[in-house]
C-alpha cells in the first residue's frame, strides 16, 4: 500500500510540476536555476531516487516468504542498476527531458504495486489477477516509448546533454530485452509446454480408448479457480476396487449376489478376461460392489 501511495504522489508531482505544466515532448532543457518551479522538479527527482531504495522491500518480502523464483535475473539487474542510474540523473540533470523516464515509470509502478497489493490479500483474489502478463507487456511498451522519446535528441538541436540521451537509450534497450525474455520464459514457453503436455495426454487417452475431453478457452480460464478445478473431479468416473477371497468356482454365485467386476479400459486384452470370469490371482479376484460414484 505504501508503494502504491508513494508512486502515486511522485507521479502527481511529475505531472503538476513538469509534464502537465508546459514541458515539451520534443525538447526540454534542464532548468538549473533556483526558481520555485525548478526546485519543485528537482525535489521530485530526489524523491524518485529515494523510491529506488524503498523498492528493495519487495525483494525482502520475496526472500522472507521463500519466493526465490520471483527474485529473477530481471529483478536483480533492475534493482541493482536503477539506484546508481537515477543518482547520476539527480546529480547532473535534475529535470528536463530525462524526467520522462521517471514520469512513465512511476505510472507503471502504481499499477504494478496495486497488483502486488491485491495478490497479498489472499488466494481468493487470484481470480481478479488474470491481467498479470499484460503488466509485463505494459512494461515493454514503456521502454519503447522511453527509447523513442530519448532518441529524437540525437537528431534535433536541443540544449540537453546528449550523453544522457545515450545513457537513457541503453537503459531502455537493456530493460526491454530483459522484460521480453521474462515474458517469453514465464508465459509463452509455459503455454507451449502446457499444450504439449495436454496433447500427450489426449494421445494416450485415445490409445487406450478413453474419452478425450475437449476444454474450451473460456472453460480453461474458468478452471483456473480452485473451486472450478474441484468441480471437475465430480465428472470423473470412479470405480471402487476391492479384493475379496473367493473360490474360482464361486464367480457365478458372486454375480448373483450383485457383485460385479470393475470395468477395465475397453478393447484391452484384460477386458475379456475380466468379463469372462477367468482372471484370478491365487484364488483372489479383483471385484467391486456396484455403486454410484
Secondary structure, DSSP 8 states (H G I E B T S, - for coil): -HHHHHHHHHHHHHIIIIITTT--SS------S--HHHHHHHHHHHHHHHHHHHTHHHHHHHHHTT-GGGS-HHHHHHHHHHHHHHHHHHHH-SSSTTHHHHHHHHHHHHHHHHHHHHHHT-GGGGGG-TTHHHHHHHHHHHHHHHHHHHHGGGTS--SS-HHHHHHHHHHHHHHHHHHHHHHIIIIIHHHHHHHHHHHHHHHHHHHTT-------HHHHHHTTSHHHHHHHGGGS-----EEEE--GGGHHHHHHTTEE-----TTSHHHHHHHHT---BTTEEEEEE----
